Amino acid sequence: MTLTQEASGSDLTMSTTPIVRVNRETCSYENLSQRFLHQTKDFGKQFAHIYAVRLSKMRGLIMRRVHQKWGKNTPVKTLAELQDDDRIKCVVIGTLFKHQELKPSILKEISEE
């Protein structure tokens, strides 16, 4: 006998449904994933060089699009060229960085050691 509970309420009822026991087969297991684990902390897999190459390759295309849309007299600047007192409208071309708290950082790990 099994003890069941109705879905609509909290009344407990007795059922005469027999319990079926299933024997689960066993098998041996060998963990072969060790070769995929990182053995050392390698920060050479950063993506800054990819972003820099992509930006340099796209700069010409972006410049042409800027000139098509806003004209040849529209100033195009990088973030480093912006000044606080510079209040003219311009186009900024560059790579944005999004700070992510949980992203691994070599500087953070070095400072913690």
N, C-alpha and C positions, 0 to 999 in steps of 0.2 A: 504494500500500500504506500501511496505517496501523499504528501500534504501539498495542496495547491491553493492559490489565491486567485479569486475572480478579478478580471481586469477592471470591472466597473466599481468594485468596492473593496473593503478591507476584510470581508468575511473569509475565513479559512474553511476549506472543505476537505474531506477525506476522499481519495479516489482509489479505486481498486485496479488501476492501470499498472501492469507489472513493469518493473524496472529492467531494462535490457542492458546488460553489461557487454561492452565491446573490448576485446583484447587488442591492444595496439601492438603492431609489429615493431621490433627494435632493429636498428641498423647502426653500423659503426660510422663515426664522423671524424674526419681529419681536417683541421683548419689549414687551408692553403692560402690564406689571404695575407700572410706576413710579408710577402714580397711587395705588396702594394702599399704598405705603411711607410710613412716618411721616417727615415732613420735620423736625419739631421734637420735642423732648422735652416732652410735654404730660402733666402729672400731674393734670389736671382730671378724668380718667376714673377716679378712685378711687371706691370703693363705700361709704365711711363714711356718707354721707347716706342711702343706700338702707337700710343696716342700722339707722340711727337711726329712720327712718320706719317700717320694718317692726316694730321693737321697740315704738314708741309705739302703733301700731295693734293689736298683739297683746297688749299689757299687760293690757287689760281681760279678754280671753278667758283669759289665763293666770291672772289673779287669781281668776276664777270657778272654774277647774279646781282651783287650790290649795285654795280654801275647800271645794269639794265633796269633795276627797280627804282633807284633813287638818284641816278645820274652820276656823271664823272666827278662832280665837285663835292660829293659826300665824303667826308673824312673817314678813313678806316684806321683803327688803332688796335693795339694790343692792350691787355690789362696793365702792363708795366708802363705804358705811355699815358695812361689816364692821370690827370691831376685834379686835386680838390677844387681849384679855382677855375678849372676848364668847364664852362657851362654850355658849350656848343653841342648840338646833336651830332652824333657820330655812330658808326657801326664798330662793334668790338668783336674781333675774331680771336678765338683762343679755345683752350680746353678748360672746362669747369671741373672742379674737384668737389666731391660730396663726402663730407666727413661722416664716417660710419663707426659708431662706438665699438661694435663687435668685430670689425675687420682687423685681421692681424697686422701689427705694425712693428717693424724692427726697432724703431726708436722707443716705443713703449716697452718692448721686451728688454732692451738694453738698460733702460732706466730702472726697471724692476729688479734687475740682477744685482 
